[in-house]
Structure formats: structure tokens, C-alpha cells
Amino acid sequence: MRSLGIVRKVDHLGRIVIPKELRNSLHLEKGAPMEIFVDEDMIILRKYVVDEACIVTGEITPENTKLSNGMYISPRGAEILKKEIADNKKWN
């Protein structure tokens, strides 16, 4: 994880403002849903995009590919399917 050197204070309502430059670079529009994770002493925010989750693994990665039926598959999900098809004798 890299530091951007940006520091923000938590306001009296517990809010933190994400800088405009960062919102623009991540394509975060007003009202965009965010996932919140905790890892030891870190709070991790991630843009929530459930529609782009892999149908096999559930992963959301920038490398996910949209299939013709509108579903998404990750590179790891594609490898899992490829191996299952190769291992399944009915398909050969």
C-alpha cells in the first residue's frame, strides 16, 4: 500500500472528506457506494461494484471481464473453469 501524503481530520460527525482529485481518479461520483474493511489498525475503503463480481470466485478486480450474458469472470475464475472443463471427460 502506498502513501499519497494526504491527511484529513475526522469531523464532529465522524466524517472524512475524500479529496476531489482522488475521487476523480477513482471515478467516485456523489452517492457512490463504498465498502469498508478493517485490517488491524487500518480502515480500507473500496468502491462497491457488486455487478462486476466474478461469478466463480466472487472477486472484484480491474481485470474482470464482462461475458456476453452480462456476468463477469476474473482471471482466476477463468482458470478454474478452464481446468474443470479440461478435467471433465464428458466435454472431450
matplotlib code that plots the C-alpha trace (Angstrom):
import matplotlib.pyplot as plt

x = [0.0, 1.4, 1.0, -0.3, 0.8, -2.8, -4.1, -7.7, -9.3, -12.4, -15.2, -17.5, -20.0, -17.2, -16.9, -13.7, -13.7, -12.0, -10.1, -11.6, -8.5, -8.7, -12.5, -11.9, -9.1, -11.2, -14.4, -16.3, -19.4, -21.7, -23.6, -21.2, -21.4, -18.2, -17.2, -15.5, -12.9, -10.8, -7.3, -5.7, -5.3, -6.3, -9.6, -9.8, -12.4, -13.2, -15.6, -18.5, -19.4, -21.3, -22.3, -18.7, -18.0, -16.7, -19.5, -17.0, -14.8, -16.8, -13.6, -13.9, -10.7, -9.8, -9.1, -12.6, -14.1, -17.8, -19.3, -21.9, -24.7, -23.8, -21.9, -18.3, -15.4, -12.0, -8.7, -8.6, -12.2, -11.5, -8.5, -10.8, -13.4, -10.7, -9.3, -12.7, -13.6, -10.2, -10.6, -14.2, -14.2, -17.8, -16.6, -13.8]
y = [0.0, 3.4, 6.7, 9.7, 12.1, 13.2, 13.8, 14.6, 15.1, 13.3, 15.9, 16.1, 13.7, 11.1, 12.0, 12.2, 14.1, 12.2, 14.8, 15.7, 14.7, 11.2, 11.0, 12.0, 9.5, 6.7, 7.8, 8.2, 10.2, 11.7, 9.0, 6.2, 3.2, 2.3, -1.0, -0.6, -3.1, -3.2, -4.7, -4.4, -0.6, 0.3, 1.3, 0.4, 1.9, 0.3, 1.3, -1.1, -2.7, -5.9, -6.3, -6.8, -9.6, -12.9, -15.5, -18.2, -16.7, -13.5, -11.5, -7.9, -7.0, -4.5, -7.5, -8.9, -9.5, -9.0, -12.0, -11.9, -12.8, -9.7, -11.7, -11.1, -13.5, -12.9, -14.3, -16.8, -17.8, -18.3, -20.6, -22.6, -23.1, -24.0, -26.6, -28.1, -28.3, -29.9, -32.4, -33.3, -36.2, -35.5, -32.4, -34.1]
z = [0.0, -0.9, 0.9, -1.0, 1.7, 2.2, 5.7, 6.7, 10.1, 11.2, 11.8, 14.8, 13.0, 12.3, 8.6, 6.5, 3.1, 0.3, -1.8, -5.1, -7.1, -5.6, -6.2, -9.8, -10.4, -8.9, -10.7, -7.5, -8.1, -5.4, -3.7, -4.9, -2.5, -0.7, 1.0, 4.4, 5.6, 8.8, 8.8, 12.2, 12.6, 9.1, 7.6, 3.9, 1.6, -1.7, -4.4, -4.2, -7.5, -6.9, -10.5, -11.5, -9.1, -10.7, -11.0, -10.0, -7.2, -6.2, -6.7, -7.9, -9.8, -12.5, -14.7, -14.5, -18.0, -18.8, -20.5, -23.2, -20.7, -18.6, -15.9, -15.0, -14.6, -13.0, -14.4, -11.5, -12.2, -15.8, -14.9, -12.5, -15.3, -17.8, -15.5, -14.7, -18.4, -19.2, -16.3, -17.2, -19.6, -20.8, -22.6, -24.6]

ax = plt.figure().add_subplot(projection="3d")
ax.plot(x, y, z, "-o")
ax.set_aspect("equal")
plt.show()
